[in-house]
Structure formats: C-alpha cells, structure tokens
C-alpha cells in the first residue's frame, strides 16, 4: 500500500469524529490475525485478576513492540475494545479499516481534549478503551516515560482501571532491529488496579504511582529470570542506535554493532551479548541510563546543542506523507524550532513530555517526529551526530526541568 499523499491534501485528520462500535464482521479477522501472529511466541495471558469484571473500563497497556498490538485484542476477547492509535496506522491501513476495528486517532505527545472525549464515548458504549501511555516502543528494554497525568485521567473517566502488562515483546522485536524477530516467550497479565468505587478514595498521585508500578518492566531481568535463550546470531545488530555513547571511553556516536557484539570504533572496546542478553560488566538498561545522566550533565553545563539540516515529510491525515523538502531543526530548553521553506514551527518543551523517535523508519533511516494538532512532521538526517536517543533524553529533561 502506498503511503504517499499524491494529491498533497493537507486537510487535518478529524480527531473529533466520534468512534463507532467496531464492525462485527472485522472482529473475527482481527482476533484470528492476532492469534496467528502470536503463536510463535507461545503467548500466555493471565486474566485471573479480572475475573467477573465487565466493561466499560480503561486499559493501560505496556508498549514494548509490535506484538503489543496483537496481545490486547486477545486479552480482551470477546469484548470489542476501542484503541487510541497514532496517525501512522490510519495512513498504513486506511481510515475505514482502522475505525472499523475500533481505533481513534491521536498525535503522539500532543495534548488533545478530543481524545478524552472519544475515550468517554467508547466507555459510554459499554466497551473497554485501550491506551498505551508510553506512546512508543521502548528503546532499551525498560519502561519509557509514563505521562504524569494518568492518575488524573483515570479519576476523570470514573471507570475501573485495568493494566495490561506484557513481558517478552521487546525481546522478540527490539526497537533497534524490528525487522528481525527473535524466538522469545511472551506473557501478559490483565489486572484491575482500581475499581470505580475505589476511585473516590484514592488520590490522583497515589493512583499514578500504582499505574507506574504495574507498567514497570525490565526485559533483560525477565529474560534471565525466565531462562529465555536468544540464539539468533545477529542478536546485537542495531543496538548501537540505542547505546550511542561508549561505556569505556565516553566517546559519542562511535559505537557500532554486528553479530552478537557491540563495539567502539574510537577506543576499540567491545562487548559480547550472550544468549541471555548479558553484556558482562554492564546491562543494556544501565548503559542506557548512563547516557541519560550524561545528557543531563551536558545540559546543566550549558554544552548541549542540536542544530541539523533535515529532510521533512508531513503527515496531516490518513492519506499519507507529503514531501516538504529540506529544513532546519534546532533544539533548546524552549523546545524545538523546525524551519521549513515558508515558516518556522515551534514545539514547546512545556507541553511535550517526550518526542517520537524512529531508528529506521520505513527503511529510510533515523527520524525524529514532531507533531501539533494538525500535522506530524517526520525529520530525517544522516549526520553522524543526529542521534534521536540523545535528543529524546534532552527533550524529557527540558520538560521536567525547564
């Protein structure tokens, strides 16, 4: 299916359009496809903690990788849920099909009251509403940022709060090499963490803490505890996209990976990943957080800079991408400034908890995505120092400590 907006139609996607109940003819196809796609992972779903619970309720799910999209329909079977989805899905599969399986649109990391209105509409139809708070696949096998307003949202909606926590999805398709699937055992658990009656007696902060605890995961700890062997010989390929700073010499953007090895071209240091995901003296999540701390130090010392010439594609609606040519992307404490041929767009740090990152989007390379309510802007750059993981760390820091 072509993803090019041939007519260059910039009409914004109608986010306010109320969701309809999923097409009953499409649901068996969706459930069957989900079952087929998860068979290789020996998926086991524990529903014991929601026994007797009937919709409507809000489902907050972990978001490690592609397998998450197949797990939720099976976990909620036979209920026809509604799903909060980004614009890429509508562009890839078409608005008619996506709305037909229960999806509503949202642009990532953009506050939009219409999404809450549509979630309420789903709940009033007596159906579960599914939301992935992390808003993106995880980079290093640990939980991405969970927005700080989840507790408030749950109290506002006034329905039972259910978590869907999966393990193994990242191991099966790590974000830095999603093209190659590994044989990993996947488990998932549905759990009601707050009933509608209990919402009145719990504060938003307490509920937020409970949500974050239930959605927390460490895929490498799970792999080692469960004894999951990843025998794929290229199991380390692509890891340098997430681990861009050498753990030994601290040089940036000199990391490379191949086979089961990640190494630094600057100092020659090398780490071998064994079949249980271990790198020896440091774990992938520890390395990842070491980089975050380095970015914070760089910002506080006034040394952080991000100024790139980028190629831009716009995604205003489900009709596909529109080439915008070359532009300039600058990132600072105030946020992002994206200069196109005819204007400069500003994206404030105050409203962006994080930013969408892509390591090899549509096979076209590293990409950073900035969105407002009317359009998503996909920014590509081949410069060695254009590392979206580092930019993501800075964006999250600027939001919490402007």
C-alpha positions as CSV (number, residue, x, y, z in Angstrom):
1,X,0.0,0.0,0.0
2,X,1.4,3.4,-1.0
3,X,1.9,5.9,1.8
4,X,2.3,8.9,-0.4
5,X,-0.3,11.7,-0.3
6,X,-0.4,12.0,-4.1
7,X,-2.8,15.0,-4.1
8,X,-0.9,16.8,-1.4
9,X,-4.1,17.2,0.6
10,X,-3.2,19.0,3.9
11,X,-6.7,18.7,5.4
12,X,-6.1,17.8,9.0
13,X,-7.4,14.5,10.2
14,X,-10.7,14.8,12.0
15,X,-9.8,13.9,15.6
16,X,-13.2,14.9,16.9
17,X,-15.1,12.4,14.8
18,X,-16.8,10.1,17.4
19,X,-15.9,6.4,17.3
20,X,-18.4,3.8,16.2
21,X,-18.7,0.3,17.5
22,X,-16.2,-2.0,15.7
23,X,-17.5,-3.8,12.7
24,X,-18.7,-7.3,13.9
25,X,-17.5,-8.7,10.5
26,X,-14.0,-7.4,11.0
27,X,-13.5,-8.6,14.6
28,X,-13.2,-12.3,13.9
29,X,-10.5,-11.4,11.3
30,X,-8.7,-9.2,13.9
31,X,-8.8,-12.0,16.5
32,X,-7.7,-14.6,14.1
33,X,-4.8,-12.5,12.8
34,X,-3.7,-11.7,16.4
35,X,-3.8,-15.4,17.3
36,X,-1.7,-16.4,14.2
37,X,0.9,-13.6,14.8
38,X,1.4,-14.6,18.5
39,X,1.6,-18.4,18.0
40,X,5.4,-18.4,17.6
41,X,5.8,-16.7,21.0
42,X,3.8,-19.3,23.0
43,X,1.7,-16.4,24.3
44,X,0.1,-16.9,27.7
45,X,-2.3,-14.3,29.1
46,X,-3.3,-14.3,32.7
47,X,-6.9,-13.0,33.1
48,X,-7.5,-14.3,36.6
49,X,-7.2,-10.9,38.3
50,X,-10.1,-9.5,36.2
51,X,-12.5,-12.5,36.6
52,X,-16.0,-11.2,36.7
53,X,-15.1,-7.7,35.7
54,X,-17.3,-6.4,32.9
55,X,-16.8,-3.4,30.7
56,X,-16.7,-0.4,30.5
57,X,-13.2,0.0,31.9
58,X,-9.9,1.7,30.9
59,X,-7.0,-0.5,29.9
60,X,-3.5,1.0,30.3
61,X,-1.0,-1.3,28.5
62,X,2.7,-1.5,28.2
63,X,4.2,-0.8,24.8
64,X,7.4,-2.7,24.1
65,X,7.0,-3.6,20.4
66,X,4.7,-4.7,17.6
67,X,3.4,-7.8,19.5
68,X,1.5,-5.4,21.8
69,X,-1.0,-4.7,19.1
70,X,-1.8,-8.4,18.8
71,X,-1.9,-9.1,22.6
72,X,-4.6,-6.6,23.6
73,X,-7.4,-8.0,21.3
74,X,-6.7,-11.5,22.6
75,X,-6.6,-10.4,26.2
76,X,-9.9,-8.5,25.9
77,X,-11.7,-11.2,23.8
78,X,-14.7,-11.4,23.4
79,X,-15.1,-7.7,24.0
80,X,-14.8,-5.3,21.1
81,X,-12.5,-2.6,22.5
82,X,-11.6,0.8,21.3
83,X,-7.9,1.7,20.8
84,X,-6.1,5.0,20.9
85,X,-3.9,4.9,17.8
86,X,-1.3,7.2,16.2
87,X,-1.7,8.6,12.7
88,X,0.7,6.1,11.1
89,X,-1.8,3.3,11.5
90,X,-4.5,5.2,9.7
91,X,-2.1,6.0,6.9
92,X,-0.9,2.5,6.5
93,X,-4.3,0.7,6.7
94,X,-6.8,3.3,5.8
95,X,-9.3,5.2,7.9
96,X,-12.2,3.0,7.1
97,X,-10.5,-0.2,8.2
98,X,-8.9,1.4,11.3
99,X,-12.1,2.9,12.5
100,X,-13.8,-0.4,11.7
101,X,-11.6,-2.3,14.2
102,X,-12.3,0.3,16.9
103,X,-9.4,2.8,16.6
104,X,-9.5,6.6,17.4
105,X,-6.7,9.0,16.2
106,X,-4.1,10.8,18.3
107,X,-0.9,12.5,17.5
108,X,1.9,11.5,19.9
109,X,2.9,13.8,22.7
110,X,0.3,16.4,21.8
111,X,-2.3,17.3,24.4
112,X,-5.7,17.0,22.8
113,X,-9.0,17.1,24.7
114,X,-10.8,15.4,21.8
115,X,-9.0,12.2,22.6
116,X,-10.5,12.2,26.1
117,X,-13.9,13.0,24.6
118,X,-13.6,10.0,22.3
119,X,-12.4,7.7,25.1
120,X,-15.5,8.7,27.1
121,X,-17.6,7.9,24.0
122,X,-16.1,4.4,23.9
123,X,-16.8,3.8,27.6
124,X,-20.4,5.0,27.2
125,X,-20.9,2.4,24.6
126,X,-20.1,-0.2,27.3
127,X,-16.7,-1.1,25.8
128,X,-13.1,-1.2,27.1
129,X,-10.9,1.6,26.0
130,X,-7.2,0.8,25.5
131,X,-4.4,3.3,25.9
132,X,-0.7,2.9,25.6
133,X,0.7,5.6,27.9
134,X,4.3,5.2,26.8
135,X,3.3,6.2,23.3
136,X,6.2,4.4,21.6
137,X,8.1,1.2,21.6
138,X,10.8,1.0,24.2
139,X,14.4,1.7,23.3
140,X,16.4,-0.4,25.7
141,X,14.0,-2.9,27.3
142,X,12.8,-0.8,30.2
143,X,9.6,1.3,30.6
144,X,9.5,4.5,28.6
145,X,8.1,7.7,30.2
146,X,4.6,7.3,31.6
147,X,2.9,10.7,31.5
148,X,2.3,12.2,34.9
149,X,-1.4,12.9,34.3
150,X,-2.5,9.2,34.1
151,X,-3.9,9.2,37.6
152,X,-5.9,12.4,36.9
153,X,-7.2,11.0,33.7
154,X,-8.4,7.8,35.4
155,X,-10.3,9.7,38.1
156,X,-11.8,12.0,35.5
157,X,-13.2,9.0,33.5
158,X,-14.6,7.3,36.6
159,X,-14.4,3.7,35.4
160,X,-12.4,0.7,36.6
161,X,-8.7,1.0,35.8
162,X,-7.1,-2.2,34.3
163,X,-3.4,-2.7,33.4
164,X,-2.2,-5.0,30.7
165,X,1.4,-5.7,31.4
166,X,3.3,-7.8,28.8
167,X,6.8,-9.4,29.1
168,X,8.9,-10.5,26.2
169,X,7.7,-8.3,23.4
170,X,10.9,-6.2,23.3
171,X,13.0,-9.4,23.3
172,X,11.1,-10.7,20.3
173,X,11.4,-7.4,18.3
174,X,13.8,-4.9,19.9
175,X,13.1,-1.4,18.6
176,X,16.7,-1.1,17.2
177,X,16.2,-4.2,15.0
178,X,12.4,-4.7,14.5
179,X,12.9,-6.3,11.1
180,X,14.2,-9.5,12.6
181,X,12.0,-11.4,15.0
182,X,13.6,-13.5,17.8
183,X,12.0,-16.6,19.4
184,X,11.0,-15.2,22.8
185,X,8.4,-16.4,25.2
186,X,5.7,-13.7,25.8
187,X,3.4,-13.5,28.8
188,X,0.8,-10.9,29.6
189,X,-1.4,-10.1,32.7
190,X,-4.6,-8.2,33.0
191,X,-5.2,-6.7,36.4
192,X,-7.8,-4.4,37.8
193,X,-5.8,-2.0,40.0
194,X,-8.7,0.3,40.9
195,X,-12.5,-0.2,40.8
196,X,-14.9,2.6,40.1
197,X,-15.9,2.6,43.7
198,X,-12.3,2.9,44.9
199,X,-11.6,5.9,42.7
200,X,-13.3,8.2,45.2
201,X,-11.0,7.2,48.0
202,X,-7.6,7.3,46.2
203,X,-5.7,10.4,45.2
204,X,-4.5,11.1,41.7
205,X,-0.9,10.9,42.9
206,X,-1.5,7.5,44.6
207,X,-3.2,6.1,41.5
208,X,-0.4,7.5,39.3
209,X,2.2,5.6,41.5
210,X,0.2,2.4,41.3
211,X,-0.1,2.7,37.5
212,X,3.6,3.3,37.1
213,X,4.5,0.3,39.3
214,X,2.2,-2.0,37.3
215,X,3.5,-0.9,34.0
216,X,7.2,-1.1,35.0
217,X,9.3,-3.7,33.3
218,X,12.9,-4.7,32.7
219,X,13.1,-7.1,29.7
220,X,16.7,-8.2,30.4
221,X,15.8,-9.1,34.0
222,X,12.8,-11.0,32.7
223,X,14.9,-12.8,30.1
224,X,17.5,-14.0,32.7
225,X,14.9,-15.0,35.3
226,X,12.8,-16.9,32.8
227,X,15.9,-18.5,31.2
228,X,15.0,-17.3,27.7
229,X,17.8,-18.1,25.2
230,X,18.1,-15.9,22.2
231,X,20.3,-17.9,19.8
232,X,19.9,-15.6,16.9
233,X,23.5,-14.9,15.7
234,X,22.8,-11.3,14.9
235,X,21.1,-10.6,18.2
236,X,23.2,-7.4,18.8
237,X,22.8,-5.9,15.4
238,X,21.4,-2.4,15.7
239,X,22.0,-2.0,19.4
240,X,24.3,0.9,18.8
241,X,21.3,3.0,17.8
242,X,20.2,3.0,21.4
243,X,23.6,2.7,23.0
244,X,25.4,5.6,21.1
245,X,28.0,6.6,23.8
246,X,30.9,4.3,24.6
247,X,30.8,2.9,28.2
248,X,34.6,2.8,28.2
249,X,36.0,6.0,26.6
250,X,32.7,8.0,26.7
251,X,33.0,9.0,23.0
252,X,29.7,9.7,21.4
253,X,28.4,8.3,18.0
254,X,31.4,6.0,17.6
255,X,29.5,2.8,18.6
256,X,28.8,0.0,16.1
257,X,27.3,-3.4,16.3
258,X,27.3,-6.6,14.3
259,X,26.5,-10.2,15.1
260,X,26.5,-10.6,18.9
261,X,28.9,-7.8,19.5
262,X,28.7,-4.0,20.2
263,X,32.0,-2.1,19.9
264,X,33.5,1.4,19.8
265,X,35.4,2.5,16.8
266,X,37.1,5.2,18.8
267,X,38.8,3.2,21.5
268,X,38.3,-0.4,20.3
269,X,36.4,-1.5,23.4
270,X,34.0,-4.4,22.7
271,X,31.1,-6.2,24.5
272,X,29.7,-9.6,23.6
273,X,26.0,-10.2,24.2
274,X,25.4,-13.8,25.4
275,X,22.2,-15.8,24.7
276,X,20.6,-14.4,27.9
277,X,21.1,-10.8,27.0
278,X,24.1,-10.1,29.2
279,X,26.9,-7.7,28.1
280,X,29.1,-8.6,31.0
281,X,30.1,-5.6,33.2
282,X,27.0,-3.6,32.4
283,X,23.5,-4.2,31.3
284,X,21.7,-2.6,28.4
285,X,19.3,-0.6,30.7
286,X,22.2,0.5,32.9
287,X,24.2,1.7,29.8
288,X,21.0,3.5,28.5
289,X,20.5,5.4,31.8
290,X,24.2,6.2,32.0
291,X,23.7,8.1,28.7
292,X,20.7,9.9,30.1
293,X,22.8,11.1,33.0
294,X,25.5,12.3,30.7
295,X,23.0,14.4,28.7
296,X,21.6,15.9,31.8
297,X,25.2,16.9,32.9
298,X,25.8,18.3,29.4
299,X,22.7,20.5,29.6
300,X,23.4,21.7,33.1
301,X,26.9,22.7,32.0
302,X,25.5,24.6,29.0
303,X,27.2,22.4,26.4
304,X,24.1,20.7,24.8
305,X,23.4,21.7,21.2
306,X,21.3,20.3,18.5
307,X,21.1,22.1,15.1
308,X,20.6,20.0,12.0
309,X,19.7,20.2,8.3
310,X,16.8,17.7,7.8
311,X,14.6,16.4,5.1
312,X,11.0,16.7,6.1
313,X,7.8,14.8,5.3
314,X,4.4,15.9,6.6
315,X,1.6,13.5,7.7
316,X,-1.5,15.7,8.1
317,X,-4.1,12.9,7.6
318,X,-4.7,9.3,6.7
319,X,-4.0,10.0,3.0
320,X,-0.2,9.7,3.5
321,X,3.0,11.6,3.5
322,X,3.8,14.8,1.7
323,X,7.4,15.8,1.0
324,X,8.3,19.2,2.4
325,X,11.9,19.4,1.2
326,X,14.9,20.4,3.3
327,X,14.6,22.4,6.5
328,X,16.4,23.2,9.7
329,X,15.8,21.6,13.1
330,X,17.1,23.3,16.3
331,X,16.5,22.0,19.8
332,X,17.0,24.1,23.0
333,X,15.5,24.4,26.5
334,X,12.5,26.2,25.0
335,X,11.7,23.3,22.7
336,X,12.1,22.5,19.0
337,X,12.1,25.0,16.2
338,X,11.5,23.5,12.8
339,X,12.2,25.8,9.8
340,X,10.5,25.0,6.5
341,X,10.8,26.9,3.3
342,X,8.0,29.3,4.2
343,X,7.7,29.3,8.0
344,X,9.2,28.2,11.3
345,X,7.2,25.9,13.6
346,X,7.7,25.9,17.4
347,X,7.1,22.9,19.7
348,X,7.3,24.0,23.3
349,X,9.1,21.9,26.0
350,X,6.3,22.8,28.4
351,X,3.7,20.6,26.5
352,X,6.0,17.8,25.3
353,X,6.7,15.1,27.8
354,X,8.9,13.4,25.2
355,X,9.4,13.1,21.5
356,X,8.7,10.3,19.0
357,X,11.9,8.7,17.8
358,X,12.5,6.2,14.9
359,X,15.7,4.3,14.3
360,X,15.0,3.3,10.7
361,X,11.5,4.5,9.8
362,X,10.1,2.8,6.7
363,X,13.7,1.7,5.9
364,X,14.7,5.3,5.3
365,X,16.9,5.9,8.3
366,X,16.9,7.8,11.6
367,X,13.9,10.0,12.1
368,X,12.6,12.4,14.7
369,X,8.8,13.2,14.6
370,X,7.4,16.5,15.8
371,X,3.6,16.9,16.0
372,X,1.0,19.6,16.6
373,X,-2.8,19.0,16.5
374,X,-3.0,19.3,12.7
375,X,0.1,17.5,11.4
376,X,3.1,15.2,12.1
377,X,6.5,16.2,10.7
378,X,9.0,13.5,10.1
379,X,12.5,14.8,10.1
380,X,15.3,12.7,8.6
381,X,19.0,13.4,8.8
382,X,22.1,11.3,8.0
383,X,24.6,13.3,10.1
384,X,26.6,11.1,12.5
385,X,25.7,13.2,15.5
386,X,21.9,13.2,14.7
387,X,21.1,10.7,17.4
388,X,17.5,10.7,18.3
389,X,18.1,8.8,21.6
390,X,20.2,11.7,22.8
391,X,17.7,14.3,21.6
392,X,14.9,12.3,23.4
393,X,16.8,12.4,26.7
394,X,17.2,16.2,26.3
395,X,13.5,16.7,25.5
396,X,12.4,14.8,28.5
397,X,14.8,16.8,30.8
398,X,13.6,20.1,29.4
399,X,10.0,19.2,30.0
400,X,10.6,18.3,33.7
401,X,13.2,20.9,34.5
402,X,12.8,23.8,32.0
